[in-house]
Amino acid sequence: MMEKCFALKLNVCGALDCDCPGFENCPFYQTREQADASRKKAFARINGLPYLQQVYIAAMHYGGKMPWKDKAATSDV
């Protein structure tokens, strides 16, 4: 049996604008653990970029915050 997808909220897919096609057919399906590992890997990569690029990414995507600087967000990468 497949684990619940990380994007499923109240039985509605948060990754797609339509009904969930089912885990077997969904290109975005990930378990919570897989999604967390992917986020940590992405944050580690962003953290390695030059500071001005990090500022730009923070401004464009995170409301000026840098969540990749949080120790808990990038531990165990």
C-alpha positions in Angstrom: 0.0 0.0 0.0 1.3 3.4 -0.9 1.9 6.1 1.7 -0.2 9.3 1.6 1.2 11.9 -0.8 2.7 15.1 0.8 0.5 17.3 -1.4 -2.8 15.8 -0.4 -4.7 18.2 1.9 -8.3 17.3 2.9 -8.4 14.8 0.1 -7.6 17.6 -2.5 -4.3 17.7 -4.3 -2.3 20.8 -3.5 0.1 20.3 -6.4 -2.5 20.2 -9.2 -5.5 22.4 -10.0 -7.6 19.4 -10.7 -8.7 16.2 -8.9 -6.0 13.8 -7.9 -5.5 11.3 -10.7 -4.4 8.7 -8.2 -1.0 8.0 -6.8 0.0 5.6 -9.6 -0.7 8.2 -12.3 0.5 11.4 -10.6 3.8 12.9 -11.7 4.1 14.8 -8.4 3.5 11.9 -6.0 6.0 11.9 -3.1 5.8 10.7 0.4 6.3 13.2 3.2 9.8 11.8 3.7 10.7 12.2 0.1 9.4 15.7 -0.1 11.4 16.7 3.1 14.6 15.2 1.6 14.1 17.0 -1.6 13.5 20.3 0.2 16.7 19.8 2.3 18.7 19.1 -0.8 17.4 22.2 -2.6 18.0 24.4 0.5 21.6 23.1 0.7 22.1 24.0 -3.0 20.7 27.5 -2.5 22.8 28.0 0.6 25.9 27.4 -1.5 25.1 30.1 -4.0 26.6 33.6 -3.8 24.9 35.8 -1.2 23.3 38.2 -3.8 21.7 35.3 -5.6 20.3 34.1 -2.3 18.8 37.5 -1.6 17.2 37.5 -5.0 15.7 34.0 -4.5 14.5 35.0 -1.0 12.8 38.2 -2.4 11.2 36.4 -5.4 10.0 33.2 -3.7 10.1 33.5 0.1 8.9 37.0 0.9 12.4 38.1 1.7 13.1 35.3 4.2 15.8 32.7 3.8 14.5 29.4 5.2 17.6 27.6 4.0 19.6 29.4 6.7 17.5 27.7 9.4 19.6 24.8 10.8 16.5 22.5 11.1 15.7 23.0 7.5 19.1 21.8 6.2 20.2 19.3 8.8 20.8 15.7 7.7 21.5 16.6 4.0 
